[in-house]
């Protein structure tokens, strides 16, 4: 019988732990930088998603971001209070709203999006092109294993 001691010895658990620790480190460094820019990670996610786009309805925005539907409304409310986004009636379906960046939101996007990309670029530049390709290939293979 397969018991908890045997399960704890599975070699792939080391990979899972490293993947989790890597994700946590990546998230922490990104979150720290985003907070220095004056936003929460979900707020940044919305601003970055809406940048260079005319707008999304709530369903589309939920699919494009990492924010759950229940949280998204509150994030949009706070961004609206800051004058960074606004809700507009959808031209094709008056029961729906489009969320769009305001002029202030567009200006903020132009400031923070490049800053965040540059922040991560500095970390990723420590990889050689070969290491970059190896990691990318391994991650794609791992994703493929879990895709349904």
Backbone torsions as a table, in degrees:
resi	resn	phi	psi	omega
1	UNK	NA	141.3	-179.5
2	UNK	-83.7	114.2	-176.0
3	UNK	-112.0	-179.7	-175.3
4	UNK	-64.9	-32.5	178.1
5	UNK	-66.8	-42.2	177.5
6	UNK	-65.9	-41.9	-179.9
7	UNK	-61.0	-40.6	-179.0
8	UNK	-67.0	-17.5	-178.7
9	UNK	-93.6	0.3	-178.9
10	UNK	-59.1	127.3	-178.0
11	UNK	-59.7	-32.0	-177.1
12	UNK	-69.6	-15.2	179.5
13	UNK	-62.5	-32.7	176.3
14	UNK	-62.5	-41.0	177.0
15	UNK	-63.2	-43.8	179.3
16	UNK	-61.3	-45.3	179.2
17	UNK	-60.7	-45.4	179.7
18	UNK	-63.2	-39.9	178.2
19	UNK	-62.2	-44.7	178.5
20	UNK	-65.0	-46.6	179.8
21	UNK	-63.3	-37.3	178.1
22	UNK	-65.7	-45.3	178.5
23	UNK	-61.2	-43.0	179.5
24	UNK	-63.2	-42.2	179.1
25	UNK	-65.4	-43.8	178.7
26	UNK	-60.8	-47.5	-179.6
27	UNK	-62.3	-42.8	-177.6
28	UNK	-64.5	-45.2	-179.7
29	UNK	-66.2	-38.4	177.4
30	UNK	-67.1	-43.8	-179.5
31	UNK	-63.6	-41.7	179.5
32	UNK	-60.5	-44.8	179.7
33	UNK	-67.0	-41.8	179.3
34	UNK	-61.5	-42.3	179.8
35	UNK	-64.5	-34.3	175.6
36	UNK	-64.4	-25.7	177.9
37	UNK	-83.7	-3.3	175.1
38	UNK	92.7	16.8	-179.7
39	UNK	-128.7	161.6	169.0
40	UNK	-86.6	160.5	177.2
41	UNK	-55.4	-44.0	177.5
42	UNK	-63.2	-36.5	177.9
43	UNK	-64.8	-42.7	176.9
44	UNK	-60.9	-43.0	-179.4
45	UNK	-56.8	-44.1	179.9
46	UNK	-67.1	-48.4	-179.4
47	UNK	-59.4	-45.6	-179.0
48	UNK	-65.8	-36.4	-179.9
49	UNK	-70.5	-38.3	-178.8
50	UNK	-81.0	-15.9	179.9
51	UNK	-59.5	134.4	179.4
52	UNK	64.9	14.8	178.7
53	UNK	-123.5	146.6	-179.0
54	UNK	-74.8	-15.1	178.3
55	UNK	142.3	160.4	176.8
56	UNK	-134.3	151.4	169.4
57	UNK	-80.0	172.7	-175.2
58	UNK	-60.2	-39.6	-179.8
59	UNK	-62.7	-48.3	179.7
60	UNK	-62.9	-42.3	-179.3
61	UNK	-63.6	-39.7	176.6
62	UNK	-63.1	-36.6	179.4
63	UNK	-73.7	-29.4	-176.8
64	UNK	-87.3	-20.5	-178.5
65	UNK	-107.1	177.9	177.2
66	UNK	-99.9	22.6	-173.5
67	UNK	-103.6	132.6	178.5
68	UNK	-70.3	155.5	-176.7
69	UNK	-56.7	-42.4	-179.0
70	UNK	-64.9	-34.8	-179.8
71	UNK	-80.6	-31.1	-174.4
72	UNK	-58.1	-42.4	-179.2
73	UNK	-59.1	-44.6	179.0
74	UNK	-64.9	-39.2	178.3
75	UNK	-63.5	-45.6	179.0
76	UNK	-63.3	-41.5	177.8
77	UNK	-57.1	-46.7	-178.0
78	UNK	-68.2	-38.7	177.3
79	UNK	-67.2	-34.1	177.4
80	UNK	-67.2	-41.5	177.0
81	UNK	-60.9	-33.9	178.4
82	UNK	-79.6	-5.3	180.0
83	UNK	77.1	22.1	-176.0
84	UNK	-98.1	-24.8	176.1
85	UNK	-135.6	163.8	172.2
86	UNK	-144.5	155.7	175.8
87	UNK	-94.8	133.4	176.3
88	UNK	-126.1	144.7	177.6
89	UNK	-62.1	133.4	177.6
90	UNK	-68.7	129.6	-178.1
91	UNK	-66.1	-27.9	-175.7
92	UNK	-95.6	-23.4	-178.4
93	UNK	-143.3	100.1	-173.0
94	UNK	-69.3	-4.1	175.3
95	UNK	-84.2	-10.6	-175.3
96	UNK	-116.1	157.1	176.4
97	UNK	-115.1	147.3	169.5
98	UNK	-98.9	138.8	173.0
99	UNK	-99.9	124.5	-178.6
100	UNK	-130.5	154.0	173.8
101	UNK	-73.8	141.5	170.8
102	UNK	-81.5	177.0	175.6
103	UNK	-58.3	-41.1	177.8
104	UNK	-63.7	-38.8	177.6
105	UNK	-65.9	-40.0	177.6
106	UNK	-64.5	-41.4	178.0
107	UNK	-63.2	-42.7	178.4
108	UNK	-64.4	-42.6	177.9
109	UNK	-56.5	-46.2	-179.2
110	UNK	-63.0	-23.3	178.6
111	UNK	-88.4	-48.9	-169.3
112	UNK	-86.4	-32.2	-177.7
113	UNK	-64.3	-51.4	176.9
114	UNK	-60.8	-35.2	179.7
115	UNK	-64.3	-40.4	179.6
116	UNK	-69.6	-40.9	178.2
117	UNK	-63.0	-44.2	178.0
118	UNK	-62.6	-38.3	178.5
119	UNK	-57.9	-48.1	179.8
120	UNK	-74.6	-31.7	178.7
121	UNK	-57.2	-39.1	-179.8
122	UNK	-61.2	-37.0	177.2
123	UNK	-72.8	-45.9	-176.2
124	UNK	-69.5	-22.5	178.9
125	UNK	-68.0	-13.3	177.4
126	UNK	-74.2	-12.6	177.9
127	UNK	-87.3	143.4	171.2
128	UNK	-75.5	161.1	176.1
129	UNK	-57.3	-35.3	179.1
130	UNK	-67.4	-43.5	178.0
131	UNK	-62.9	-42.4	178.6
132	UNK	-56.5	-48.3	-178.3
133	UNK	-66.1	-39.9	178.8
134	UNK	-62.2	-45.4	-179.6
135	UNK	-65.4	-44.8	179.5
136	UNK	-59.9	-44.3	178.8
137	UNK	-62.9	-44.5	-179.7
138	UNK	-64.3	-41.7	179.6
139	UNK	-65.6	-40.5	178.0
140	UNK	-63.9	-40.3	178.6
141	UNK	-64.4	-42.9	179.1
142	UNK	-62.8	-42.8	178.5
143	UNK	-61.4	-41.9	-178.9
144	UNK	-61.7	-35.8	178.6
145	UNK	-59.4	-38.1	-173.7
146	UNK	-97.1	-5.4	178.2
147	UNK	-71.0	138.6	179.1
148	UNK	-89.6	NA	NA
